[in-house]
Amino acid sequence: MDASVFNNIKESQLVEFIRESNNTYNLTENDLQVLQNLLSILKHKRNTSNIVELDERDEDCGGRLRNFAETYASHYHSYFAIFVCVFGTIANVLNIIVLTRKDMACAPINRILTALAVADILLMVEYIPYVYYHYMALPKSLDFPYQGAIYMLFHVHITQILHTTSICLNLTLAVWRYLALRLVLTLTYLVTLNNV
């Protein structure tokens, strides 16, 4: 949640919202009072730390870059990420079509590249609903349903698995290329020694 939104919400409004939907949270009146006290302490600390942060932002060289990054993250990242994922998926489908042709599918390096394209397609296709949920739907509703938590759990694990798969395939590709170049250089050296 954005800091400016937090500063504009009063603790009593937030506690009243929780009190109205208390059947979901099962909090007692004592719990609600403790929550209101903690929120007021947190808001006070945040307000006093913002004064120090504003002074520090002016002194460091990251002020403009930080503003750009925050603006990009809050307004443009979701649309740009969806565009990149759709474009990347189409490009990787074209890679798979080319690399699985009969004359190219027999080369082991093309099999590695095909597997890499499949892993990247799965990663990008899975990332599109995450971007929509996290950057577009969630900030508007501020509702955290059980299904959203399950999806986030799935997203965290599947992205780690797919990133690790992609990294391993890239390493395999690098080793394969190294061995191919090394073998060519060794064979060239042996052939020239035999000719002498």
C-alpha positions as MATLAB code, in Angstrom:
seq = 'MDASVFNNIKESQLVEFIRESNNTYNLTENDLQVLQNLLSILKHKRNTSNIVELDERDEDCGGRLRNFAETYASHYHSYFAIFVCVFGTIANVLNIIVLTRKDMACAPINRILTALAVADILLMVEYIPYVYYHYMALPKSLDFPYQGAIYMLFHVHITQILHTTSICLNLTLAVWRYLALRLVLTLTYLVTLNNV';
ca = [
       0.000    0.000    0.000;
       1.235    3.474   -0.881;
       2.498    5.558    2.064;
       0.369    8.545    1.069;
      -2.775    6.380    1.180;
      -1.810    5.150    4.654;
      -1.262    8.706    5.876;
      -4.693    9.790    4.577;
      -6.565    6.971    6.339;
      -7.405    7.616    9.963;
      -6.845    4.814   12.438;
     -10.455    5.038   13.563;
     -11.679    4.560    9.966;
      -9.548    1.468    9.532;
     -10.605   -0.003   12.862;
     -14.259    0.795   12.059;
     -13.906   -1.010    8.733;
     -12.454   -4.046   10.511;
     -15.176   -3.872   13.161;
     -17.891   -3.917   10.457;
     -16.374   -6.995    8.821;
     -15.400   -8.597   12.132;
     -17.125  -11.857   11.317;
     -14.204  -12.518    8.944;
     -11.444  -11.580   11.389;
     -12.965  -12.776   14.717;
     -11.441   -9.989   16.796;
     -12.588   -8.920   20.246;
     -13.112   -5.280   21.270;
      -9.834   -5.457   23.209;
      -8.046   -6.651   20.043;
      -9.549   -3.770   18.089;
      -8.381   -1.247   20.700;
      -4.854   -2.674   20.646;
      -4.899   -2.496   16.834;
      -5.986    1.139   16.900;
      -3.187    2.008   19.354;
      -0.577    0.213   17.236;
      -1.783    1.973   14.098;
      -1.549    5.385   15.710;
       1.998    4.636   16.935;
       2.980    3.392   13.480;
       1.478    6.452   11.799;
       3.282    8.779   14.215;
       6.616    7.029   13.581;
       6.051    7.121    9.834;
       5.218   10.836    9.892;
       8.373   11.672   11.855;
      10.551    9.437    9.656;
       9.143   11.002    6.458;
      10.669   14.352    7.442;
      14.103   12.749    7.727;
      13.606   10.779    4.487;
      12.706   13.929    2.543;
      15.901   15.613    3.696;
      17.964   12.521    2.793;
      16.330   12.256   -0.654;
      17.484   15.746   -1.554;
      21.067   14.950   -0.571;
      21.536   11.645   -2.395;
      21.794   11.203   -6.138;
      18.850    8.783   -6.297;
      16.032   11.315   -5.905;
      15.035   11.549   -9.559;
      15.732    7.883  -10.212;
      13.667    6.890   -7.180;
      10.763    9.087   -8.333;
      10.945    7.558  -11.809;
      11.035    4.016  -10.363;
       8.037    4.664   -8.106;
       6.054    6.246  -10.948;
       6.925    3.395  -13.300;
       6.029    0.736  -10.718;
       2.692    2.291   -9.808;
       1.465    3.322  -13.274;
       3.282    1.602  -16.144;
       4.844   -1.692  -15.031;
       1.683   -3.787  -15.270;
       0.936   -2.780  -18.867;
       4.562   -3.066  -19.961;
       4.939   -6.472  -18.287;
       1.813   -7.838  -19.979;
       3.047   -6.550  -23.354;
       6.482   -8.147  -22.845;
       4.906  -11.453  -21.757;
       2.560  -11.594  -24.769;
       5.353  -10.644  -27.195;
       7.777  -13.098  -25.553;
       5.238  -15.910  -25.709;
       4.631  -15.323  -29.423;
       8.386  -15.129  -30.116;
       9.060  -18.346  -28.188;
       6.238  -20.146  -30.016;
       7.949  -19.149  -33.262;
      11.254  -20.472  -31.839;
       9.606  -23.799  -31.042;
       8.065  -24.009  -34.525;
      11.455  -23.456  -36.158;
      13.503  -25.627  -33.774;
      11.168  -28.628  -33.968;
      11.343  -28.957  -37.761;
      12.473  -32.370  -38.884;
      15.925  -31.273  -40.038;
      16.612  -29.200  -36.904;
      15.073  -31.350  -34.172;
      17.842  -33.954  -34.353;
      20.557  -31.556  -33.108;
      20.964  -31.731  -29.301;
      21.573  -27.990  -29.007;
      18.207  -27.328  -30.684;
      16.523  -29.608  -28.162;
      18.048  -27.544  -25.354;
      16.867  -24.325  -27.019;
      13.371  -25.796  -27.458;
      13.202  -26.755  -23.781;
      14.370  -23.248  -22.867;
      11.629  -21.733  -25.041;
       8.994  -23.969  -23.405;
      10.168  -22.983  -19.894;
      10.056  -19.301  -20.840;
       6.574  -19.631  -22.350;
       5.260  -21.277  -19.191;
       6.869  -18.570  -17.066;
       5.423  -15.705  -19.095;
       1.957  -17.232  -19.381;
       1.895  -17.733  -15.591;
       3.131  -14.172  -14.963;
       0.269  -12.471  -16.853;
      -2.474  -13.353  -14.302;
      -0.088  -12.439  -11.469;
       0.500   -8.972  -12.935;
      -3.216   -8.453  -13.363;
      -4.017   -9.641   -9.838;
      -1.156   -7.915   -8.022;
      -0.949   -4.604   -9.887;
      -4.455   -4.042  -11.263;
      -7.115   -5.908   -9.271;
      -5.651   -5.984   -5.758;
      -4.941   -2.247   -5.253;
      -8.511   -1.348   -6.278;
     -10.288   -3.757   -3.954;
      -7.794   -4.179   -1.088;
      -9.472   -7.537   -0.582;
      -7.281  -10.539    0.173;
      -9.394  -13.630   -0.536;
      -8.339  -17.169    0.215;
      -8.155  -17.992   -3.499;
      -5.740  -15.088   -3.987;
      -3.503  -16.437   -1.243;
      -3.534  -19.889   -2.828;
      -2.677  -18.377   -6.211;
       0.184  -16.344   -4.711;
       1.541  -19.514   -3.090;
       1.339  -21.291   -6.450;
       2.923  -18.300   -8.224;
       5.889  -18.105   -5.861;
       6.709  -21.789   -6.210;
       6.116  -22.198   -9.934;
       8.164  -19.098  -10.820;
      11.079  -20.375   -8.742;
      10.866  -23.777  -10.429;
      10.652  -22.282  -13.928;
      13.454  -19.768  -13.297;
      15.673  -22.547  -11.960;
      14.838  -24.711  -14.974;
      15.665  -21.834  -17.307;
      18.984  -21.177  -15.547;
      19.935  -24.866  -15.666;
      19.107  -25.025  -19.376;
      21.200  -21.899  -20.002;
      24.112  -23.458  -18.128;
      23.711  -26.682  -20.104;
      23.709  -24.634  -23.297;
      26.881  -22.791  -22.241;
      28.678  -26.033  -21.340;
      27.558  -27.623  -24.605;
      28.890  -24.668  -26.609;
      32.142  -24.652  -24.669;
      32.666  -28.354  -25.288;
      31.834  -27.968  -28.975;
      34.340  -25.124  -29.382;
      36.956  -26.906  -27.330;
      36.526  -30.080  -29.335;
      36.829  -28.177  -32.636;
      40.023  -26.492  -31.448;
      41.461  -29.802  -30.233;
      40.600  -31.602  -33.482;
      42.071  -28.745  -35.527;
      45.291  -28.955  -33.515;
      45.477  -32.750  -33.910;
      44.806  -32.582  -37.646;
      47.539  -30.003  -38.178;
      50.008  -32.099  -36.121;
      49.255  -35.185  -38.249;
      49.821  -33.220  -41.468;
      53.275  -32.017  -40.387;
];
